[in-house]
Amino acid sequence: MPDLTSKLGIKKPHGNEYVKREMFNENWDIIDENSASQSQLDTHESDTTVHITQQEREQWNETEANAKAYTDQLSDTMHFQRNCLILGNNDWTSLVYDTDMSKIAYDPEQQGGIVKDETAVLIRTRIPIDPESTYYARVKVKKLSGNGTFYCGAASLDSDFNAIMKDQATNYNYFAALAATPPVNNTMTYEGTIKGYNIENEADHHKFDPNAAYFDVVIVCNYLNDGTGTGQTLIESLEVYKAPNTLYVGDARVQTKKTIDFVVEGDANTYYPVVFEGVEFTENTRKHRLDIYRSYGWQAPSSWYPDSTNHFAGLNLIIDQMLIGWSGASYEMDVTIGQTFETTVADIICSRPDTSVVIVWMRGGGAAYQISSTSPNIKVEIYYDKYERNPRTDLPEYNTTYYPKTEVNDRLKISEDGISTGILTRFNSSANHYIGGGIRAPLKGNKVLTQADMGEWGFSPNKDFQYFGKNALAVKDLAVEEKLVINQNNDFSHGVEVEGTLTNNGDKVLTEGTLKIDSDGNLKFYNGQNWKTVRYY
């Protein structure tokens, strides 16, 4: 039986076979069926839809060459415009610019880049800045030798990748490490976040320079103020990336942090009720945080802190609150406040009669503030006339009205001499508070004394020690300062009895005897045996 060719299937007889005419004719028929005529070939070659012309080929080649030249031209500017940067055990020194390259080198044995002496290393990353997003950086460093501190942060760039240095946060914004001191031969990890923009007279290292469009990463090693920093620092790894939102770890669900900027107008020395609604958030009956902030250089009246032209007032107010009682939770409010230069908060309360609103009296005059909260429903409303809280319109007796204030709660005032400036103060609504237990045994702490523990004893608003609401001891007399007064204002009309020995610096003022006045008006004392008249000289 003949073999068949692989393409057309033409029969090839073996040497021991007879070639028949039928087989010979079949082969010619196969060839004829699979062959094109001359006219078919000419038609095919002239079909410009199937085949490109020489002119088209030249145009295509020219377009390809132009595209390659364009991408080659932009490769240097576009290659690093990403949302993240990850450097590890690889030679990344080719990304370094405007740096003395003799001071930095990749060391495969140490598995990282080694920076020598006092050197600033600029790394071309050109990450685009989205003012609504948070950027995170983490760097692992090991001090091999020498002295000096370590910095890591952002070098702000404009839209043409030129350096911007328009705020007051030094040349760069060191949001990941600021004057850190890694110990020799120990690997340390430093991390931090940056978001939004500073204004020109602001110095927040966790914000970019005004109008920045991109940023590079900057690292400063072995830094001393006088320029004499020496030694070697190993950069083991560096990560920079754009985070979707601020995340809080430890909850069963991820909580997104909502941020709102607001300005309190009105009078510069009046405190207006700023109402924060949506704090209860019934879908997640857990403790939530209100973080109210202003940098000291933010917009504010020029009359605030007149000693400076760009320092007005700073505020850090953190309110951790659980204001919904479902799921067996207990109501709680924990307040931490720190203020600088000027007082900005007059009072803080939870509204009546419900608990779905927190009211903070904040100073006006066009002052800028910012609120961040883990409650996604948070809202901010400012009331310049009055705020009427009435959750039950059918029950007008529940209505509570709140007005602006000009007086500040004594516990929130900053003294005029600046002594209390920057001091953190903490208030807590918990009836039972224990401190001093230590991190390994916090339940062994000592209970803080409360009014309930003191029973009928207490203190007046003037800090006088009281018993049953009457002044038992006064720290100051109303007229004479630094004088301890007993029975002030005749609160105890029957007098004050002293049992035992009354002394002054250890010397007896009165003996154990008893004083009395006889019928003749003479003052006498009893010496244990007889009554003796007190004589005057």
BELJOSUL-V485356 format. One record per residue. N is the residue number from 1. OMEGA is omega in radians with two decimals (NA if undefined). Layout:
# BELJOSUL-V485356
n->N omega->OMEGA
n->N omega->OMEGA
This chain:
# BELJOSUL-V485356
n->1 omega->-3.04
n->2 omega->2.99
n->3 omega->3.13
n->4 omega->3.09
n->5 omega->-2.99
n->6 omega->-3.05
n->7 omega->-3.04
n->8 omega->-3.13
n->9 omega->3.11
n->10 omega->-3.08
n->11 omega->3.09
n->12 omega->-3.10
n->13 omega->3.08
n->14 omega->-3.09
n->15 omega->-3.12
n->16 omega->-3.12
n->17 omega->3.04
n->18 omega->3.10
n->19 omega->-3.13
n->20 omega->3.12
n->21 omega->-3.11
n->22 omega->3.14
n->23 omega->-3.13
n->24 omega->3.14
n->25 omega->3.11
n->26 omega->3.11
n->27 omega->3.12
n->28 omega->3.11
n->29 omega->3.12
n->30 omega->3.13
n->31 omega->-3.10
n->32 omega->-3.12
n->33 omega->-3.06
n->34 omega->3.13
n->35 omega->3.08
n->36 omega->3.08
n->37 omega->-3.14
n->38 omega->-3.14
n->39 omega->3.08
n->40 omega->3.13
n->41 omega->3.12
n->42 omega->3.13
n->43 omega->-3.14
n->44 omega->-3.10
n->45 omega->-3.13
n->46 omega->-3.13
n->47 omega->-3.10
n->48 omega->3.06
n->49 omega->3.12
n->50 omega->-3.10
n->51 omega->3.07
n->52 omega->3.10
n->53 omega->3.11
n->54 omega->3.13
n->55 omega->3.10
n->56 omega->3.13
n->57 omega->-3.14
n->58 omega->3.12
n->59 omega->3.13
n->60 omega->3.14
n->61 omega->3.13
n->62 omega->3.12
n->63 omega->3.13
n->64 omega->-3.14
n->65 omega->3.12
n->66 omega->3.14
n->67 omega->3.13
n->68 omega->3.13
n->69 omega->-3.14
n->70 omega->3.14
n->71 omega->3.08
n->72 omega->-3.12
n->73 omega->-3.08
n->74 omega->-3.04
n->75 omega->-3.10
n->76 omega->-3.09
n->77 omega->-3.03
n->78 omega->-2.97
n->79 omega->-3.03
n->80 omega->3.13
n->81 omega->-3.13
n->82 omega->3.10
n->83 omega->-3.14
n->84 omega->3.07
n->85 omega->3.10
n->86 omega->3.10
n->87 omega->-3.13
n->88 omega->-3.13
n->89 omega->3.08
n->90 omega->-3.10
n->91 omega->-3.13
n->92 omega->-3.09
n->93 omega->3.11
n->94 omega->3.11
n->95 omega->-3.06
n->96 omega->3.11
n->97 omega->3.13
n->98 omega->-3.09
n->99 omega->3.03
n->100 omega->-3.03
n->101 omega->3.07
n->102 omega->-3.10
n->103 omega->-3.12
n->104 omega->-3.14
n->105 omega->3.06
n->106 omega->3.13
n->107 omega->-3.10
n->108 omega->3.13
n->109 omega->3.10
n->110 omega->3.10
n->111 omega->3.09
n->112 omega->3.12
n->113 omega->-3.13
n->114 omega->3.12
n->115 omega->-3.07
n->116 omega->3.03
n->117 omega->-3.09
n->118 omega->-3.00
n->119 omega->3.00
n->120 omega->-3.08
n->121 omega->3.07
n->122 omega->-3.10
n->123 omega->-3.09
n->124 omega->3.10
n->125 omega->3.08
n->126 omega->3.10
n->127 omega->3.13
n->128 omega->-3.11
n->129 omega->2.97
n->130 omega->-3.03
n->131 omega->3.14
n->132 omega->-3.07
n->133 omega->3.10
n->134 omega->3.12
n->135 omega->-3.02
n->136 omega->3.09
n->137 omega->3.06
n->138 omega->-3.10
n->139 omega->3.08
n->140 omega->-3.09
n->141 omega->3.09
n->142 omega->3.11
n->143 omega->-3.12
n->144 omega->-3.12
n->145 omega->2.99
n->146 omega->-3.05
n->147 omega->3.07
n->148 omega->-3.07
n->149 omega->-3.04
n->150 omega->3.13
n->151 omega->3.04
n->152 omega->-3.12
n->153 omega->-3.03
n->154 omega->2.98
n->155 omega->-3.06
n->156 omega->-3.13
n->157 omega->3.05
n->158 omega->-3.06
n->159 omega->3.08
n->160 omega->3.10
n->161 omega->3.01
n->162 omega->-3.11
n->163 omega->3.07
n->164 omega->3.07
n->165 omega->-3.00
n->166 omega->3.13
n->167 omega->-3.09
n->168 omega->-3.09
n->169 omega->-3.08
n->170 omega->-3.11
n->171 omega->-3.10
n->172 omega->-3.11
n->173 omega->-3.00
n->174 omega->-3.06
n->175 omega->-3.11
n->176 omega->3.11
n->177 omega->-3.11
n->178 omega->3.14
n->179 omega->3.09
n->180 omega->-3.10
n->181 omega->3.12
n->182 omega->3.11
n->183 omega->-3.12
n->184 omega->3.09
n->185 omega->3.04
n->186 omega->3.08
n->187 omega->3.14
n->188 omega->3.08
n->189 omega->3.10
n->190 omega->-3.11
n->191 omega->3.12
n->192 omega->-3.11
n->193 omega->3.10
n->194 omega->-3.10
n->195 omega->3.04
n->196 omega->-3.03
n->197 omega->2.90
n->198 omega->2.83
n->199 omega->-2.92
n->200 omega->-3.13
n->201 omega->-3.14
n->202 omega->-3.03
n->203 omega->-3.13
n->204 omega->-3.13
n->205 omega->-3.14
n->206 omega->3.03
n->207 omega->3.13
n->208 omega->3.04
n->209 omega->3.13
n->210 omega->3.05
n->211 omega->3.09
n->212 omega->3.13
n->213 omega->3.13
n->214 omega->2.98
n->215 omega->2.97
n->216 omega->3.09
n->217 omega->3.11
n->218 omega->3.08
n->219 omega->3.08
n->220 omega->-3.08
n->221 omega->3.00
n->222 omega->-3.03
n->223 omega->2.96
n->224 omega->-3.07
n->225 omega->-3.08
n->226 omega->3.09
n->227 omega->-3.08
n->228 omega->-3.13
n->229 omega->-3.11
n->230 omega->3.06
n->231 omega->-3.11
n->232 omega->3.09
n->233 omega->-3.13
n->234 omega->3.04
n->235 omega->-3.07
n->236 omega->3.11
n->237 omega->3.11
n->238 omega->3.10
n->239 omega->3.05
n->240 omega->3.12
n->241 omega->3.12
n->242 omega->-3.14
n->243 omega->-3.12
n->244 omega->-3.14
n->245 omega->3.04
n->246 omega->-3.10
n->247 omega->3.08
n->248 omega->-3.06
n->249 omega->3.07
n->250 omega->3.10
n->251 omega->3.12
n->252 omega->3.10
n->253 omega->3.12
n->254 omega->3.14
n->255 omega->3.12
n->256 omega->-3.13
n->257 omega->-3.13
n->258 omega->-3.09
n->259 omega->3.13
n->260 omega->3.01
n->261 omega->3.11
n->262 omega->-3.12
n->263 omega->3.07
n->264 omega->3.14
n->265 omega->3.11
n->266 omega->-3.08
n->267 omega->-3.06
n->268 omega->-3.11
n->269 omega->3.09
n->270 omega->-3.12
n->271 omega->-3.03
n->272 omega->3.12
n->273 omega->3.04
n->274 omega->-3.00
n->275 omega->3.10
n->276 omega->-3.13
n->277 omega->3.12
n->278 omega->-3.10
n->279 omega->-3.04
n->280 omega->3.06
n->281 omega->-3.01
n->282 omega->-3.12
n->283 omega->-3.11
n->284 omega->-3.04
n->285 omega->3.10
n->286 omega->3.13
n->287 omega->3.14
n->288 omega->-3.04
n->289 omega->2.93
n->290 omega->-3.12
n->291 omega->-3.07
n->292 omega->-2.92
n->293 omega->2.83
n->294 omega->3.04
n->295 omega->-3.03
n->296 omega->-3.12
n->297 omega->3.14
n->298 omega->3.13
n->299 omega->-3.13
n->300 omega->3.11
n->301 omega->3.14
n->302 omega->3.13
n->303 omega->3.08
n->304 omega->3.09
n->305 omega->-3.05
n->306 omega->3.12
n->307 omega->-3.09
n->308 omega->3.10
n->309 omega->-3.13
n->310 omega->3.03
n->311 omega->-3.05
n->312 omega->3.13
n->313 omega->3.08
n->314 omega->-3.11
n->315 omega->2.91
n->316 omega->-3.13
n->317 omega->-3.13
n->318 omega->3.13
n->319 omega->3.02
n->320 omega->-3.01
n->321 omega->2.96
n->322 omega->-2.99
n->323 omega->3.02
n->324 omega->-2.99
n->325 omega->3.11
n->326 omega->3.11
n->327 omega->3.08
n->328 omega->-3.11
n->329 omega->3.08
n->330 omega->3.11
n->331 omega->-3.12
n->332 omega->2.99
n->333 omega->-3.14
n->334 omega->-3.02
n->335 omega->3.00
n->336 omega->-3.08
n->337 omega->3.02
n->338 omega->-3.11
n->339 omega->3.11
n->340 omega->3.03
n->341 omega->-3.12
n->342 omega->3.05
n->343 omega->-3.12
n->344 omega->-3.11
n->345 omega->-3.12
n->346 omega->-3.11
n->347 omega->-3.13
n->348 omega->3.11
n->349 omega->2.88
n->350 omega->-3.00
n->351 omega->3.00
n->352 omega->-0.04
n->353 omega->-3.13
n->354 omega->-3.09
n->355 omega->-3.06
n->356 omega->-3.09
n->357 omega->2.98
n->358 omega->-3.13
n->359 omega->3.07
n->360 omega->3.09
n->361 omega->-3.02
n->362 omega->-3.02
n->363 omega->-3.06
n->364 omega->-3.09
n->365 omega->-3.08
n->366 omega->-3.12
n->367 omega->-3.11
n->368 omega->3.11
n->369 omega->3.09
n->370 omega->3.09
n->371 omega->2.99
n->372 omega->-3.07
n->373 omega->3.04
n->374 omega->3.06
n->375 omega->-3.07
n->376 omega->-3.10
n->377 omega->-3.04
n->378 omega->3.07
n->379 omega->-3.13
n->380 omega->3.05
n->381 omega->-3.13
n->382 omega->-3.09
n->383 omega->-3.07
n->384 omega->3.11
n->385 omega->3.10
n->386 omega->3.08
n->387 omega->3.13
n->388 omega->3.14
n->389 omega->-3.13
n->390 omega->-3.13
n->391 omega->3.14
n->392 omega->-3.13
n->393 omega->3.12
n->394 omega->3.13
n->395 omega->-3.07
n->396 omega->3.14
n->397 omega->3.09
n->398 omega->-3.06
n->399 omega->3.06
n->400 omega->-3.09
n->401 omega->-3.14
n->402 omega->-3.07
n->403 omega->3.02
n->404 omega->-3.10
n->405 omega->2.96
n->406 omega->3.09
n->407 omega->-3.10
n->408 omega->3.01
n->409 omega->-3.06
n->410 omega->-3.07
n->411 omega->3.14
n->412 omega->-3.07
n->413 omega->2.93
n->414 omega->-3.10
n->415 omega->-3.09
n->416 omega->-3.14
n->417 omega->3.07
n->418 omega->-3.08
n->419 omega->-3.09
n->420 omega->-3.12
n->421 omega->3.08
n->422 omega->-3.13
n->423 omega->3.11
n->424 omega->3.10
n->425 omega->-3.10
n->426 omega->3.10
n->427 omega->-3.11
n->428 omega->-3.11
n->429 omega->-3.12
n->430 omega->3.13
n->431 omega->-3.13
n->432 omega->-3.07
n->433 omega->-3.11
n->434 omega->3.13
n->435 omega->3.01
n->436 omega->-3.12
n->437 omega->-3.11
n->438 omega->-3.05
n->439 omega->-3.09
n->440 omega->-3.14
n->441 omega->-3.08
n->442 omega->-3.12
n->443 omega->3.10
n->444 omega->3.14
n->445 omega->3.14
n->446 omega->-3.10
n->447 omega->3.08
n->448 omega->-3.11
n->449 omega->3.13
n->450 omega->3.11
n->451 omega->-3.14
n->452 omega->3.13
n->453 omega->-3.08
n->454 omega->3.12
n->455 omega->-3.10
n->456 omega->3.10
n->457 omega->3.12
n->458 omega->-3.12
n->459 omega->3.06
n->460 omega->3.07
n->461 omega->3.12
n->462 omega->3.11
n->463 omega->3.04
n->464 omega->3.11
n->465 omega->-3.02
n->466 omega->3.03
n->467 omega->-3.03
n->468 omega->3.07
n->469 omega->3.13
n->470 omega->-3.10
n->471 omega->3.09
n->472 omega->3.07
n->473 omega->3.08
n->474 omega->3.13
n->475 omega->3.13
n->476 omega->2.95
n->477 omega->-3.12
n->478 omega->-3.09
n->479 omega->-3.05
n->480 omega->-3.14
n->481 omega->3.11
n->482 omega->3.13
n->483 omega->3.10
n->484 omega->-3.05
n->485 omega->3.02
n->486 omega->3.12
n->487 omega->3.14
n->488 omega->3.14
n->489 omega->3.10
n->490 omega->3.12
n->491 omega->3.12
n->492 omega->-3.01
n->493 omega->3.14
n->494 omega->3.07
n->495 omega->3.14
n->496 omega->-3.13
n->497 omega->3.08
n->498 omega->3.13
n->499 omega->-3.10
n->500 omega->-3.03
n->501 omega->3.05
n->502 omega->-3.04
n->503 omega->3.05
n->504 omega->-3.08
n->505 omega->3.07
n->506 omega->3.12
n->507 omega->-3.13
n->508 omega->3.03
n->509 omega->3.03
n->510 omega->3.08
n->511 omega->3.12
n->512 omega->-3.14
n->513 omega->-3.09
n->514 omega->3.09
n->515 omega->3.02
n->516 omega->3.07
n->517 omega->-3.10
n->518 omega->-3.07
n->519 omega->3.11
n->520 omega->-3.14
n->521 omega->3.12
n->522 omega->3.06
n->523 omega->-3.12
n->524 omega->3.04
n->525 omega->-3.09
n->526 omega->-3.07
n->527 omega->-3.13
n->528 omega->3.12
n->529 omega->-3.07
n->530 omega->3.03
n->531 omega->-3.13
n->532 omega->3.12
n->533 omega->3.08
n->534 omega->-3.08
n->535 omega->3.13
n->536 omega->-3.12
n->537 omega->NA
